[in-house]
Amino acid sequence: MIATPLPPGVDPQTFCVIIDGRVVYEPLPKQKHYHESTAPYRLFGGSKGSGKSKAIRFDHYLPSLQVPGMKSLILRRMKLELQRSHLRFVPKEAKELGLSERALKRNEAGAAVLYFPNGSLIEFGHCHDETSIEQYLSAEYDRISFDEVVTFTEEMYLAITTSCRTTIPGLTPTVGGGTNPVMKRAHGGYWVKRRWILKDITLDEDETYDPNDYEYIPALPKDNPHLNWKDYERKLSRLPPSLRAAYRDGDWDASEDGFFNEFRKVDKPPLEDGVPRKSHVVEFPRFGPSYPRYCGLDWGYMTDEGVCLWAVYADDGHLYIEDEFTFNGKHRERYIAKEIAQQIVSRNKAFGITVRKTYCDAKMDEGRGHESVETYMSTFAKHGVTPIVVGERDRVNGWARLRAWLRNHPDGTPFLRIHPRCKYLIRTFGEVSVDEDNDLDLDTDGPDHAIDALRFLVASRAAPLGTPPEKDFPADSIGALARQALAAENQQHKLGHDNVRRGRYA
């Protein structure tokens, strides 16, 4: 990504900067990887002490020395962070690069601009809130870097990157950045994990998203030979578990305020107690029509998505979330209640299933819906989503019940099993955060719609205690015949699971 040819004194193979026989910058392997990356959106991430901030500055210094008239921007979220992480180092580095003492001009806003003799400049700025975005939209930058990108909102990032463009022939505009993987979900940092780590941005959310455009370069403190790693590791190990995992291990699953940190998208190593930590997300074949289905439904229209989940309480003691339907919201075409009800019924018919009961948000039984004076709940019932009842109103009790389902079944796997096709539900588990005013509830300003639908489902049942005992039915009774049918179908279902494990299932 560094403009070529590089400035005099820079080794094109190592990006080592040597001026007057003195080494000014000798990048570590991960820093070198960051400079070499050709991805439009690069992210140098991982734990503390891996040299991210310095790599960002030299990623701007080097092309600015070489390309006349180049304009670039380095951003931190807060002014004090900018001064501590960058501006305190710039004067010394600028002098070592041969710039005059007056090259750095500070302004009243607490930011600064570094000027080069060839007309290039590097602006150091901060973006405290959404109102601060405007000051960067009217400018044009050939390169932009966001330091500690998880502290920015996604709206800030996407808006400011629109100013990354160039009129300099042969120069490719690029966006860079660095971050520790500490995410305060209430502040929106999970979007970074989705764009660079999970790469699960949908076309509904961003129709231009290409996962190949986003490269993540991970680094750990032990990758930095200039650190006293043993001493530094001892200091990091004193931190709380979530911060320790993020700062020491570069763990993107760590979170300071995640509401469901026990949820696992992939298998994890056992903790000290040796209990398996198997993933809640697992492939399984569709259950047959005779299995009892239940739905959880959370309504959404303008800015909030609506979600319908299909669940099977299987006779092996597990709860299987078999499918999901996400509708409306700001990223999708909006349908009225009647149309959504018809789509749900259509899905039931397509799979030949009958839903025994649909549990919905209590708000759907309040006020007027889209049709005359009837409620949303009445509209859904009228158009075939029946029986439909109000789900659990007690949020705190509902979350407690859900946590019980996240625990392990006696067979060592979680009681709750979610099919990978339920992408919105899986994603939501990672995004929801603790309410700042009530640590027993989650922040309702976040994307909690799929989790609410799941809460209605699990709160309708007792917390799982293991495989439920079988009830005795008289011979030739309806119950006995139904059990025989389910047993036969369960055998087929088990065969399907075996095929999945052997890779035979498409």
C-alpha positions, 0 to 999 in steps of 0.5 A: 500500500506504500507508494512506490518508489519509496522515499530514499533511505527506505528498504523496499523489502523490509520497509526499514527507514534508515536516515544518515545511517540511523534506523528510524523505523524497523517494522515488526513482521506484523507491521510489515504485513500491514504496510504490504496489504493491498486490501482497500480496508485494512485492520491491524488488530489484536492485543496491547503492545503490538505496535499498532499506533506506530504502524499507522503513523508510518503508513502515512509518513512514508507515502507523504514523503514520496508523493507531492500534494498527498493529503491523509487523515489519522483519527481517534474518537476522543481528543485526549486519546489522540494527544496521548497515542499520537501527537506526543510522538509525532514531533520526535518522529518528524525530526528523525524524518528530516522535517523542521520543528515547525512542521507540526501545527496544532490547533485550538480543537486539540488536533494538529496537521503535519506539513511536508516540504513537497506539499503533502500533509497529515491531519490528526483529528478526533470525532467525538460524536455524529455531529463531528462527522460533518467536518470531514465530509467536505474534505478529500483524503488520499488515505484515512486511518482510524485508530481504535476503530471499535470506539467509532460507530459504524455510521462514523466509519462508513460516512468518513470513508466516503471522503477517501478518494484521490485525484493523484495519478497512480495513487490508490486511496486506502483506509486503514486502522488499528484496534484492540478487540475490546468491544463495548457492545452498547457503543457499537463495537461489534460491527468491527468484528462482523466486518473483519472477523465474522465477515457476515454483513448481508447485502440488505445491510450493505449492498457493496460489501465484499469480504475480500476487501477487508483484511485483518492482521492480528498481532499479540504482545509476544510478537513485539521483541522490544517488550519484556513479555514475561513482565507485561504478561503478568500485568495483563493477567491481573485484568478481569477475564474479558479484558485479559482475553482481549488485551493479552490473547487478542480474543474477539469473543471477549466483551466488557458488556456482552449480555450472553457471554456464555453463548458459543458460535464455535466449540471452545476449550473446557474451563478449569472444571473440565466441562465441555463448551460445545457450540450452540450452533450445529447442523441438523436435518429438518424434523419431520412434520409429526414433530410439534412445532412452536414459534416465537414472534417479535414484530418490527416495521420501520427501524426495527426488524421483526423476527419469527423463529420455528422451534422443536422441543425434541424428545431427547431433551434439547430445544432445536431452533430450526428456522428463522424469518427476519422481516422489515426494518430499515434495511428491508422492504417493508410489509404490513402485518397481513402480508407477514402473516401470509408469508409465515403461513406459506412457509409452514405449508411449504414444509408441511408442518403445523405450529401448535402455538405462536408466542408473540410480543405483548405489544402486538395485543395493544393499540391498532395495527395495520387493519382498521381497529384490530391489533397486530395479533388479531391480524396475524390470527385472522390470516392463519397464524393461530393459535397465537398468544402473548408471550412472557412479559417478565423480561428478567425471568425470561432471560433467566430461563434462556440462560438455563437453556444455554447450559449443558444437557447431561450428554455434554451438549447445550440444551439449546441448538441453533441451525446455522441458517438462523443467521440473524439470531446467531448474530444477535447473541453477539450484539446484545449488551447489558442495560447500563441501568439494570444489569439483569436486563439487556439494552433494548436500544440494541438489536434484541428482536431475535432474542426477544422471539427466543425469550417468548419461546423458552419462557413458555416452558420450564427450565430444562433439567435433563431428559424428561421422563417418559409418560406412560400411555395405555396400549393402543391409545392416541398417545401410545400411537403418537409415541410410536410414530415419533420414535420411528421418525426420531430414528430417521432423524438420528440417521440424518444426524449421523449423515451430517457427521459423516459429511453425507448431508448436503 
